[in-house]
Amino acid sequence: MSLFENNDYVYRDTFFILFEIHNRPEGPIVKAAIEQIAENYELNHLREVDGKFESVTIICPHDSSAMEISYVGGEEVVEQVDVLREEFLSMTLTTEEHEKFKSLSKSNARFDIYHFERQLGSEEDGEMLDPGGLLLIMERIANVCEGVGLDPQSNSLF
């Protein structure tokens, strides 16, 4: 079941990892990368197509969040990269951001990461969503596929 259909979770944001299609990892590699971060993450519905990672649902109970990660490839990604390239060319980038921008410019595939917050009961109201799990997972998967993480709301590269 998708977290979109689970009333315990509310959608918050979408993040991306952009990479070259030939670096698309196999499912067990993604699973191992995530499990190395924290053994108490719950991985559900790990899917592969022709041995390559397709999608997974990750529950992060310690930070009241969850993620759905899914693969997208093709013209949609190329068009997104073209738009991003135009946006980033008008920005002043640090040396590190410039290197990530160069990698991003070659991307023709991506992972969409839908970030969800677990709805807390009234006794827990006031708790803040902790993005720590999201950032760790983005970093790990980006390393596995030699990709660049993107927060499209702020145009930040990871």
N, C-alpha and C positions, 0 to 999 in steps of 0.2 A: 504494500500500500504506500502510495506517495505521501510525504508529509503535507503536501498541499491538501490532502483529504483527511488529515488527522487534526482534530479540534484541540489537541493538547499543544500544538505548535502554531505559531503565527509567522508568516513570511516577513523578513526584514530587508534584505538586500541581495543583489546578485553581484558576484565577482567573477573574474575570468582568469584563466591561465592560457596564454597564447603561445603556440609552439609550431615547429615544423612537423608536418604529418609523418615523416619518416622516423620521428622520435616518439611516436605514440607507444606507450608502454603496454606490456601484457598485464592482465588482471592480477596475477600473483605478485608482481613487482609493486603495483600500487598498494595492494593489501599489506604487504610486508613493510612498505614505507610508512603507512599509517599506523600499523601495529607497533612500530619502533618508537613512536611518539608517546603513546600511552596505552597500556594494555586494557584500561577500563573503557575505552571507546567501543561502542557496539557497531559493527559493520553488518549491514543487512542488504540483501538483494544485489550482491555484487554480480554484475553481468559482463560478459565478454562476447565479442563478435569476432570470429576467426582468430581466437586467442588474444585479441587486443582488448584493452580495457574500454568498456562502454559506459557503465554507470554504477553508482553505489549510493546507499544511504548511510550516513554516519550519525550516531547519537552520541552526544558529549554530555553525560549527566552532570559532571562536576562544574560545568559552566552554563548550564541551563540552555543549551543550544543544540542544534542539529544541522546537518547539511545534506543536500542532494547534489551529487556531482554527475554530470553527464557530458559525453563527447559530442562535439559538433565539428564538421569539416566541410570544406567546399567553398563555393562562391560567397555564401553569407559571411564567412570569416574573412575572406580576401577583401570584400567590400568594407567590413568593419575596420580592418587594418588600414585601408586607404584613408578612411575618415580620421582615424586616430593619428596617422602620420601627418595629415594636414594640421590637426590640432596641436600636436607636439612640436611641429616646426615653428609655431608662433610663440613657443614658450622657451624660457631660459632654463637649460638643464644642467645639472651637475655632471661631472665626469662619469660617475656611476650611472646616473639616469641616462646619459647619452649612450653608454654601452648597452643598457637594457633596451633603449629605443632602437638601436641597430638590430638587436635580436628580434624585437617585436616586429620590425619592418619586414622580416622574412617569413613571418608566421602565416600558415594556411590551415591551421587547425586550432581548436581550443577546447578547454573544459569549462563548462558553466558551473559555478558553485552557488547554489541557492542556499542562503543562510536563514535559519529559522530560530526563533526564540520560544522556549517552552513557557507556556502560560502557567504562572504560579498561583497558588491559592491565596486567599485573603491574608492568611497569617504570614505570608512571605512577600507581600506587596512592598514595593520600594527597592527590590533587588534589581541590579543592573545586569544587562546582558554582557557577558564577558567574551570579547572577540579573540581571546588567546588561542583557543582551539582552532578557530578558522585560520588565523595567521600561521600557526604551526603546520597545519595541513596544506595550506597554499604553498608554503616554502618547500615542504617535502615533495609534493607532487611536481612543482615547478623544477626542482632539482632532477627528479626522475626523467622528465621529458625535455630537459634543457630549455624550459620555457620562461616566460615572464608573467608574473602576477599583475593584475590590473584591478584597481578599484575605480570603476567608471564614474562614480559620484564625485570623486576628487581628482581624477586623472592621475592617481598615484601609481607608480610602478614598484613592484616588489621583486 
